[in-house]
Amino acid sequence: MRMHPVTAIIDRQATKDYVIEPENPDEKTLLIEKGTPIWILHKAIQMDPNYFPNPTKFDPARFSKENRKNIEPYSFIPFGSGPRMCLGSRLGLMKVKLVAIELLLNFELLPTKKTYVKDAYNTYNLRQHGVWVHLIPRKPHTT
């Protein structure tokens, strides 16, 4: 979800006037007026090496309990944040985890000749050529 978010943007609207002061002499003050539409390109933030070192590397350990404290607030917002955060985020994550667990417990997943590895997705990050994987049933395991 960090490397391939489901949506391209998160849209919001300024609820009050905001002034962003310049940090460098060549910058100007920026006023964002109340009611201004704001688009957050969260993939750009989530792939920024200032927030996620080696951003193109798939590293689930970044989000372990021990490492979560190192994540800059609002640098990872796959479901948005605040009062307009996605209502189904917890349910969606739980369902995806359950499906992944069932697949990994019951099958070995291998690429096929049709598996398309190169990034090719549209605005909504849906694979243009589908997702092709070969499922080999695992032998039932007994306890």
N, C-alpha and C positions, 0 to 999 in steps of 0.2 A: 504494500500500500504506500510505502514511502517512495519507492522507485517507479511504480506504475499506479498512480492514484486513479480511482474510478472516474472522477470528474476532472476537467481541465482547470476550472476556476471555482472559487467560492464567492458569491456575490453578497454584498451587504450595502447598507446605506448609513451615512454618517448621522448620528443622532444629535450631535452638537457640533459647533465649530471647533476645529483643531488647528493649531499653529505648530508647524514643524520648523524649528529654528535651524539655520545652517550650521554645519559642523566644520566647513572649510571656508576660507575667504572668497573663493570663486563661486560659492553657492548662494542662492537667494532664499528668503523665507517663503515657505509654502503654506497657504491657507486652504484647508479643506472645509468648505462650508456645510452647515447642517443640510441634510437632504441629498448631498452629493452621492451618486452611486459609486461604489468601490468594488473593484474586482481583485481578488487575491489569487495570484498564480502560485498556489501552494506547492506545485511540483518544483518550481524554481527555488523556493525556500528549502524544500526537502532534499534537493540535490546540490545545495550550496556547501562547499567544503568547509566554510567557516562554522557551519552548524553540524555537519556530518562528515568527518574526515574520511577520505577515500569513498566518496559518495556513490560511485558506480559498483562498489562491492556489495554483494548480498551478505549481510552480517546480522543474523537474528540476535546475536549476543548484545547488540547495541541497546536492545529493549529489555534486557534481563532486569530482574529486580535490583541487582547491584548497580547497573549502569543507567537506569532510568533517571536518576538524580542528575546525571551529566547532560541530559537533553535540555537545551535552551527552551524556556516556555514559549509556546506558540510557533515553534519551528517544525512541529509535526502535528498537523491538524487534518487528518484524512476525513473526519466527519464534521469539520467546522468546530466552533467553540462558542460557549456562552449560551444565552437563552434560545438561540436559533440553531443550536447543534442538532444534528440528525437524531431523531427520536428512536430510530431502529438500529443505532450503532451497536449496542450491546447484543441485541438479538442477532443481528447480522454476523458479528464476530463469532458468537457462540455457534451459529449454524455452520459457518465456514470451518471452524475448528473441528466440529463433529464430523463433517464430511471428510476433511483431511485425515483425521484419525482413522475413520472407517476404511478409507482407501489405502492408507499405509499399513494398516493391520492385515488387510485381506488381499492386497495386490502389490506386486513389484511394478513400478512405473518406469517405462523405458521410452525413449524417443522412437519415432517411426520415420519412414522416408518422407512423409508429409509434414513432419514436425518442422515448423518454421521458427527458427531461433532469433533471427535478426528482428530488431524492433520495427514493427509495422502495425500501427494502430491508428484509429481515427480519434476524433476529438474526445470521445467518451472512453478511450482506452480499451476498446473492444478489438480483439485480434481480427484483422481483415480476412485472414485465411483460416480462421477457426483455431482451436487448440487440439492438436493431434498427439495422442499418447497411447502407447501399447500397454494394456493391463494384463499382467500374468498372475493368475491366481496363486496365492501362497498356500502351502500345505496347512491344513488345520492344525492349530497348535493346542496341545493338551497340557493341562496343569495337574 
